[in-house]
Amino acid sequence: MLKEERLNYIVNEVKIRNRVQLLDIAQKLSVSEDTVRRDLNYLDEQGKVKKVHGGAISNSFHVYTYREDQIYAHEDKSVIAEKARQLLVDNMVVIMSGGTTNLEVARLLPDHLKLTIFTPSLPVAMQLLEHPSIETIFVGGKLSKDAQIAVGGDAIRTLSQVKADLCFMGMGNLNAETGLAEFDWDVVQLKKAMLESAKKIVVLTISEKINSSQRFNICPIESIHTLITELDPSHSKVLPFKAKGLEVL
């Protein structure tokens, strides 16, 4: 694969998934880790990604800024957020994971809606503070600098004391056959705790992430109640999830 092709692939993966791991990119492209490391250094210098330890994150994935023009597939994520809003009613208790799709949900919540929202995500928590009728409870713990969420025992113990009405879970990888997956072991444990802490699990994802997989499984697809994408529920890409019994919005 030519260098330009590698660079384009890396940039696209970072845009879609918000963050990537050096080792995963090297394996998928069948090149050395040193080659990918040089590519990431170059892309960081060009301002196309932000290089972090072990990989890279999107420039839009920053706790202090929210710029629509930097959010990948922003229009699609807005469609997903509008669909997600339909599931919310006053006085619900909600858990929200991190990611730019959930960040868009948090941004678009109406001011009059009264909710209690638990989140381990710093960007989502800060966005929720803009809403006068929402009680925001930050699920604290060890902070992942890359994912910008709290992970570890303290966060998991806090979630174990919660039984929310629903959980909005952003996902980087999902497959109708193999289920939900991530490459970060700490994030996997956190999301497993979220599954146990809500009566209804709603996965939010742009359709580009469908049919992807990763090294660490979170749960089978049957553990999910609802899938929300930007696609029409009759689209062929989401039919396998309907076949598994999921509600598709």
N, C-alpha and C positions, 0 to 999 in steps of 0.2 A: 504494500500500500504506500502511495506517495505521501510525502509529508503534508501537503495541502489537504489531502483526503483525511489524514489522521486528525489534523487540526479542526477541520469542519465537523468531523464525527464527535470529537471531544466537546466542542462548543455546543453542539446540538444536544448531547447527553446532559450537559450541565443545565442548559435551558429547560429541558423537559423535567429533570429529576431534582433540580436545585443544587445537588451536590453529587460528586462521583469520587470513587476511590481509585488511587493510582494502580493498585494491583488488579482490580477488575478491568480497567481499561487496557492494561498490558495483555491480559489473558484474552479479552475479546478481540483485540487487534493482532494478536500473535506477535508482539514485539517485546523488547526488554523493558523492565521498569525504568532503566536509565533513559531510554528513548522517550518514554511518556513523561518522565520528570523534566526533561529538557523541553518537551512540548508545552507542559504546564507553565514552566518558567517563561517561555516565549509568550504564551497567551496572557499571562499575568502582566508582563511588561507592556503588551498591546492594549491592556485594559478590557480584555474580552471575558476573562474569568478572574476570580480571586483565588490564588494558590494558598492552600492551608496544609497542615501536616497530614501527609498521607493521601492527598487528593486536591480537589478544588471545589469551590462553591460559586453559585451565581452572584453576580454583582448586585442583583436586586434583593438578595437574601440578607438584609441588613436591618438590625433592630431599630435604628434611629430614622430610617427613611422609608417613604412609601411613594414610589413614582410609577404611575400606570405604564409609562412608556418603557420601563425596565422589567415589567412583569411578563414573562413568556406566556403566550396564548392568553393574554388578559381578557379578551372578549369571551373566550370559551369559559374561563374561570368565573366570569361575571354571570354567565348563563347558569353555571352550576350553583353559584351562590344564591341566585334567585329561586331556583328549585328547592334548595335546602331551607330557605326561609319559610316555605310553605309547611314545613313539618313542625314549626315552632309555635307554641301558644304561651300565653302569660303564665308565669310562676313555674315553668319547667326548670329542672336542674339538668345542665348539659355539660358534657366533657368535650373539649376541643383539643385535638393534637396540633402539631405545628404545620408549616408549609404555606406556600403562597395562596393556595386555594382556600384554606381556612382563614387566612389573613383577609381575603376578599369577602368571605362570609362575615367576618367580624366588622369589616368596614361598612357593609351594606345593611346591617341590622337596623331596623327602624327605631327611632328614639323612644317611642311609646312602649316598646316591648319590654316586659319585666321578666328577667331571667336571672338565674344564678349559674355562672359558668366557671367551671374548673378548667385550668389549662396549665401545662408545663412549659408552654412556649412563651418566651419573652416578647417577641414581636406581636403575637396574638393578644397577650395580656395588655400590652401598651395600647394597642388599637381599641380594645374593649373599654379602656378607661375614657374614651371619647363619648361613650353612651351613658346618658344620665340615669337610665332605669335598669342598668345591668350591674349586678353585684359580681365582681370579678375576684376569684380566689386563685392565686398563683400556687401551683403545685411545685414546691421548692425542692431542691436537692443539688447534687453535683451538676454543674452546667456543662453541656457539650458545646464547645466553642464553634464547631462546624454546624451542628443542627440547631443551635440556639434554643435548646430545650433542656429542662432539668431531667436527669436520669439517675439511676441508682436506687439504693434501698430506701432512702427517705421519701422519694417521689412515689415509689411503689407502695410503701406503707400508708401514705396519705390517700392514695387512690383506693386502697383496700377498705377504707372507712366510708367510701362513697357508694351510693347506688343511684346513679343518675337515670333520668328518663330516657336520654339517648346520648350517643357519642358520635360526633363528627370526626371521622378518622381520615386524614389525608394519607395517600399511599403513593409510593414510588414504583411498586411492582405488584401486579396481580394477574392471576391466571385462573380461568374457570376450572382447570383440572388440578393445579397444584396449590391454589389458594393465595394468601397474602405473604409477602416476603420482604426482607430488608437486608442490607449488607452490614449494618451496625448492630452488634450484639446487644449493646445497652438499649438501643431504641427498640429492638425486638422485645426485650423484657418489659419495657415501659408500655408498649402497645398491647402486650398480653395482659398486663394489669388493667388497661383500659377496657379490654374485652370483658373482664370479670366485673367491672364497676359500672356497667350500664345495662339497662333492660333492652335497649335497641341499638344496634350498631349500624351506622350509616357511613359507607365509604364514599369519599368524594375524590374524583380523579378525572383528568382529561383523558380522552380516548387513546391518545398516543401511548399511554402507560399500560393499556390492556394487552394481555398476552405476553407480558414480560415476567421474568423470574429472577430470584437472587439466591444467595447461598444459605440464608437462615430463614426458615419458615416461621410465620407467626401463627397461622391457623388455616384450616381448610376453608374453602369458600362458603360452605354450608353454615359456618359460624356467623356469617354476615346476614343482616336482614334486608338492607336496602343498598343499591348501587346508584349513584348519581353521576352522570357524565353530561357533556354538552350535546350529546347525540339524542335524536328522537328515540323513545323507548322501543320502537319497532325496527331500529337499525340492526342489520345482520351481525354487527360486531358485539352487540350486547345480548343477543338471543341465547348463547350458551349459558349466560348467568341466569336468565329467566328459566332455562331448563333445569337449573339447579335449585329452583325455588325462590330466588331472590326477587324482591320488588325492584323494578328498574324505573327510575325517573329521568 
